[in-house]
């Protein structure tokens, strides 16, 4: 664990944010709708040079996507980077991302899904805390519900200290195991976490609170991914688990599978576990600060998840 994680300065009205496309091609209509949300916060924006490129399942070549991201990272006027969409592509450019720039000029970075790979690598290589939350040409392009919008605005525009990630929706969360702990909040899309195992881009999960979400994965694949994490020693290190949205075609069976396996794989170290937490590929989607030190408590009466 890094003793001094880097916390970027919150955004304020008038700040310039870069809108980046490092994964799949971006739908122009969805892009325009997402931009309207950013402008409603009083933010200015700059599109990456590759924003309207398309090369098979990618938003342009590796070189174009990498250069656009690195240009934003070294631009002193850019105070935040908001990613347009997920899909696939971040892992292809990880080795050449300018992680040193994240240390010298840390910026707010917001994304999820395929951006899990970048969030994990950013924390591992630079110590930068990033935000797992709605994508600009994804959920932001639709009408965000009040819970999602309030948490997103809070985490973008206010200091992270004391950020509360459980509110009026607490009754919808399933308490699988009680307990109290604290640790760094790490996680994201399950398949991306697993894809980074064995690489130098995955953080050390010791003393961590793990959150996982996924979309359109059948139960046997989820079982295989969780088992790979167990064999890699992840579940012997963590201090708590937050099971978030498991969405799509297999949602009910996938959620049941992950709940059963998580309890089984953490039985030797009975850490607190909750399920059906509102984060991921469906709404509500609570924005989570990846790498932040959090307090996590599950009791008969309450759930606490807050930045320390």
DAGI-V214237 format. One record per helix or strand of 3 or more residues. SS is the DSSP state (a for helix, b for strand). FROM is the first residue (numbers start at 1). LEN is the number of residues. If there is no record, write none. Layout:
BEGIN
ss=SS from=FROM len=LEN
ss=SS from=FROM len=LEN
END
This chain:
BEGIN
ss=b from=16 len=5
ss=a from=28 len=13
ss=b from=44 len=4
ss=a from=62 len=13
ss=b from=78 len=6
ss=a from=90 len=7
ss=a from=99 len=6
ss=b from=108 len=3
ss=a from=113 len=14
ss=b from=130 len=3
ss=a from=139 len=3
ss=a from=146 len=12
ss=a from=170 len=3
ss=b from=174 len=4
ss=b from=179 len=11
ss=a from=190 len=7
ss=b from=208 len=8
ss=a from=219 len=13
ss=a from=234 len=3
ss=b from=240 len=8
ss=a from=251 len=15
ss=b from=272 len=4
ss=b from=288 len=3
ss=b from=293 len=6
ss=b from=303 len=5
END
